[in-house]
Amino acid sequence: MSEEKNENLEEKKIEKKEEKTKVVNDELSKTKQELDETTDRLKRIMAEFENYKKRSNKEKEMLYNSLLADIISGFLPVIDNLEKAVTAKTEDEGYRQGIELVLKQFIDVLKKFGIEEIKTIGETFDPELHEAVSSIQDETKGEKEIVEEFRKGYKVGTKVIRHSMVSVAN
């Protein structure tokens, strides 16, 4: 009987250990599930934050380009007049060189801020970049090919500051 008692005690100990193991495994499973949910939430928040940073940087760049375009557009008539002054006939070579230097400084400042001239002559007309003020018929030119530029256009990034005034063939 004592042997039977010992076996019963052993069985009860084993059952208690199995119950404890089951409880611990249940708690561990619950904790793992909570950890997985928390990790998933953290990943989502991190992704949202990355999207916010990208969107914020894009908005800053657009605002910067917009402000820059507004400021530069005020200087474009000055640059136009300097370009006209360089092509004007004059007897004073020093005067011409002075005008060319000032014009070069303006162009260097434009380049420094990422402002580009819009290409025109020989290019295909694009209403997003060019403003057609006249058209001609010329069989030697392609369709919608720009043949003459009346006023230079400028852009910063993809934002057009001023459209180029052009003459288009065919």
Protein Blocks (a to p, Z undefined) as FASTA:
>chain_A
ZZmmmmmmmmmmmmmmmmmmmmmmmmmmmmmmmmmmmmmmmmmmmmmmmmmmmmmmmmmm
mmmmmmmmmmmmmmmmmmmmmmmmmmpccfblmlmmmmmmmmmmmmmmmmmnopacddfe
hpacdfklpccfbdcddfkbcehiafbdfbdcddehjbcfbdcddddeZZ
